[in-house]
């Protein structure tokens, strides 16, 4: 059985609020900025997906060989 002194919280949904607080809170938000490391990571992930798309349906041993040749060793920063 749970603890009797555990914290409890009751949240009530109100359909008439129309998201006004979140809209006001996020009014000045323009999205996350870009960072060179993040951009490079996304490019590398995209390249891995391209490899996977190209080898889909091949036998497992063939996929492994192609992955290892095409992707190469992981960069030091990812180890």
Secondary structure as UniProt FT lines:
FT   TURN            4..5
FT   TURN            15..16
FT   TURN            18..19
FT   HELIX           20..25
FT   TURN            26..28
FT   HELIX           36..55
FT   TURN            56..57
FT   HELIX           60..71
FT   HELIX           76..78
//
